[in-house]
Structures are given as structure tokens and as C-alpha cells.
Amino acid sequence: MLAFIIQRLMQAAVVMLVISALVFVGVYAVGNPIDVMIAPDVTQEIRDQTIRAYGFDLPLWQQYGNFLQRLVTGDFGRSFVYNMPVLDLILSRLPATLEITLTAVIGAALLGVPLGMFAGYAPDSMAARAIMGVSVLGFSVPSFWIGLILIFVFAVNMGLLPAGGRGATVMWFGIEWSFLTGNGLKHMLLPAVNLALFKLALMIRLARAGTREVMLTDTVRFARAAGESEWTILRHHVLRLIAIPLVTVFGLELGSTLAFAVVTETIFSWPGVGKLIIDSISTLDRPVMVAYLMLVALLFITINLTVDIAYAALDPRLRARKST
Amino acid sequence: MSTISAPIETPLRGFLREFAQDRVAIVAFFVLALIVLLALLAPWITPQDPYDLSNLVLMDARRPPGYVGSKGFTHWLGTDSQGRDLYSGILYGLRISLQVGLMAGAIAFALGASLGTLAGFAGGRIETLIMRIIDLQLSFPAILLALVLAALLGQGKWPLIAALVTAQYAYFARTAHGAASSERSKDYVEAALSTPLSSVRVAFRHVLPNCLPPLIVVATVQVANSIALEATLSFLGLGMPVSEPSLGMLIANGFQYMLSGRYWISIYPGIALIVLIVAINLVGDQIRDQLNPRLKR
């Protein structure tokens, strides 16, 4: 087991190295970063000074070496636009993103699993068909369009909810949070719903497919023979049996919600990490782009590593085969 | 089912007959055909060329549906912030969406199917290497990958298609790999390999055609996905250039005006986009059900 973990860790390190090279070449070698940082009418002297200060006069491989060295020490450089350390900038935006992604994923699971289980329990009922119709829409309609419609209906037409921004926040442990104030909650509702719809559709499908399969097994037949009520069977037996794949997907989805948050945050001008990366792409704020990409890569590699190791721990066959 | 006098049914004809029996799928198919036709005929059935900036009159900007413009024709769906007739803009936007979606889908299909077949057929080191890369890529969300690439490669049709292909070929590769590695162990492959045919020829002429059904299913889903992705990227300002507005960009242009109640600039292109995507998905669902032997009654 230890050998397997070490092998996987080394693989992850190699992947991170490859990604860092790709990101570096993609972000720094395409176009000339110096043009973005200084005005075109400065003297040649200042220009040379800036180039040397940032190390742009060095050969590319040496620049990459310095870049790696700084990465390892956690120094992602300073943002050209905000003129503050990039890591601090991203960390300051992270709570806003976490707030809506967690709300969305947990909400989708709490609502989607019961709905999906019902649709799997009574697949031919009208309600089940309606639930599945909603889930098809959640899958095929692009999320930016759903966000737009939400704004149009609830903010513009009915005037019930704010169309964007974070609203009032409260300091808690030195970080600003929206979900602790009524006004903040109101601002959170639409972006969270927007983000949750795709996850909801996914959870419904998974829970439905799982329930349909489990309902046909002997477990359910014996439980019925033992005189248990349908409700008890669903809650005690079916839910427990479909829980493992649901939990796996739940974990994986937490990561990918970050990617969808980019779109949602842009529409609702929610000041999170996703909005930051879109803004930095349009202002060519390269250090922020690099740091964001590296952190996201690290996040996904960590998630995959955890899933791999968890699976190996649960399945000895996999462990034996892969480590040879 | 078949009567004695019926003509011999080829697999294709049987497929079409079964397809025609599903009412939802057949409606979706005709809607899709209509959209494609409208997009193809756009230059002849629209009152205005939306890309010709000299054609646009700023005085006609942001007019509601039914407004009669200064050029004398009625803007049935209203105009956008630059005085562009939305009906014309939508039909031209559909052209771009379909073009980009189909091209990205086709290139991703060719690339992914070749890689996947190669991996499944060759086995060993090559298989491990290719599939590791593919698996790694599939663990990142496609939208994030496309977003980053579109940002790095810059605006324009080809950078956009390159970003979409990179985000999507892995799905084809994984499907082709699964199908090819199960075909690999079948007798006909052994038989073909025992003849003097080159193994590359066996892989692509014998194995690949037998992997097509699952790939076709993936293709319909991925074309719909790349149309949605293109719209999302253009909406975020990372897709097509401003001079050639796709549906996503028309929607983005109207977004700021929606808050003041001028809904038509965003809503109508959006409806066109949704109808297109849902129609492709419904047709794709039916094809999937028909090609899946496990669901055969």
C-alpha cells in the first residue's frame, strides 16, 4: 500500500511539473508581458530596468527555473493590476466562491437525492416524468442562459431579489461572509440556484438509476417479506446501498463546481475567484492567471490522488495489480 | 413484424423506420433540419447583413420587436445595441454556432477516434501512455480547459475550434478505446491479422468501423456540447471576434440592457440557442437508445 501511495505521489509530482511548464509557456511566452506592464512612451532606460527587474532578459529555461523556485516557496508574484501578492488576492476572494459553491452542491444533494429516489421508485408516475424533464433541461441548457433567465424573472420583472453583487457581509474569523446576514442571503440565492441546477440534474439521474437497480434486488424483496414499510425500505436499505457512488460523485463535483463558478460569478458579478480570473484574462494580469491555473491543477490532482488511494484501499485487487 | 411482400430491410432502413416511430425524436429531427436550413439560407432570407457595419444605423438601436426601421423593413425581433436586426443576427449567429460546433466535433472525432483505436488495438506501453494522458485530461472540467485555451490562444474562429477540440477529443478517445479493446480479442481481427494486411490497415479499416455506433452517440452529445461551450465562451468575451457575433455574443451584448427591461436583445438569440441544443440532444437520445443493444425490447 505504501509503495502504491509513493508511486502515485511521484506521478502527481511529474504531472504538476508538466502542467507548470505548459502554463508558464502558455502565459508568459505568448505575447510580450512587458508591453502590458509599462506605458509605450517611457524611456528606453526605464524599459530596460523593468525588463531586468522581472528577469525577462534571461533565456526562457532560466526564467522557468526562477518561476519554479518561486512557486515552491509559495511566491506567485504580484498582481499587475491590484499591486498586491497574488496569493493574498486569491485567498481574499476564495470565501465568496466557497460560500456559493458549498451552498449549491449541498443544496443539490439534499434536494436531488430524494427527488431522484422517488423518480426511481415510481418511474412511470407523472411526477417522476416531470422530475426527469427538469433534469434534462438542467443538463442541456447552458448555465449562463439559466442565470440570465433567473435575473430577468426574479430581479427585473418581479423585483424580488438583487441581480448581482454580494450584499451586506459580516466579519467572522477575520473573513467577510454573506450567508450570515439577511441581505447577503438574498444576494446569494440566485447565484447558488444557478450553480446548483446542473448538480441537481446529475444527482437526480444518479439517484434514480441507483434506486431502479436496487429496487429489483433480493434485499428489497426480503425486506418487504419481513413486513417493513416502503418508506423504511427506501430510507434504510436503498439509500444506504446507493450512497457510495453518490458520495464519490459529490466529492468530485465539489471540485468541478469551481469551474462552473467562473460563469455564474461573471453573470451575477459575484466577487469570487471565478470573476477574478475572467477579469485578469481581460486585463492580461498574467501572475494572477498563472497562480489560478496552478492552484486549480493542484486541487484536481489532489482530488484524483485521494480518489485513487481511497479506491485502492477499498479494493485490494487494484492495489496488487497497479503496484507491480 | 415483417410481411412476406416487404422489401428486404437493410440495417440503415430499419434504423430509420425505428427512428420515425418515436414522435419526440421525429419532431426534434424536423426542428433541427429547419434550423440548419434557415442557417444555410441566411444570406437570402434576411433583410440585413449583420456583419456589414456600414449597414447598421445607430438610430435604430435597441428598438423593440415590430419596430419599422429607417431602412423601411420591420424588425420583427427588435434590434440590438448597434442597430443590428436581431432576426438577421440570429440566423447568421446560428451559422457560426453550427459551423464551429460541427467542425470542432468532426476534428475531435477524428483525433479522438484515431488515438483511442490506436491505444485499444496496440495495447502495452502505447496504450498506457495514451490512456493516462486522456484520463488525466478527463479529470479536468472541459469548460475550464476550453476557457484557459481560448484565453491563451486569443480570439478568432480557429483558436476557438482548437480550444473546443482540446476540451473534447478525450471523450471520443475513451469511447473508441473501450470499443477497440473489446473488438481486439475477436476472431475476425485475428483472421485479418493473419493475412498480409498491415496492422494499421486492420486497425482503421476493420476495427474502427465496428467501433462506430458508440462513437456516433458521443458525437451527437459532443456537437451539442461544443455549441453550448462556444456560446458560453463568447458570452464571457473569449470566443468569436466582435465583428462576427455568434449567438453567445448576441446574448452577451444584450445582457446589460436586460436590467432596464430590454429583454429581446438577449432572450431571442437565447431561445434559438436552446432550441438548437435541445433538438440535437433529443435526436441524440433516440440514436443512443436505438444503438444500445441492452435497451432493445
Interface residues (C-beta under 8 A of the other chain):
Chain A: V15 G26 V27 V30 V136 F139 S140 V141 P142 S143 F144 W145 L148 I149 I151 F152 A155 V156 A163 S256 L258 A259 F260 V262 V263 T266 I267 I278 I281 S282 M289 L293 V296 A297 F300 I303 N304
Chain B: L136 S139 F140 P141 I143 L144 L147 V148 A151 L152 A224 A228 A231 T232 F235 L236 G237 L238 I251 F255 M258 L259 G261 Y263 S266 I267 G270 L273 I274 I277 V278 N281
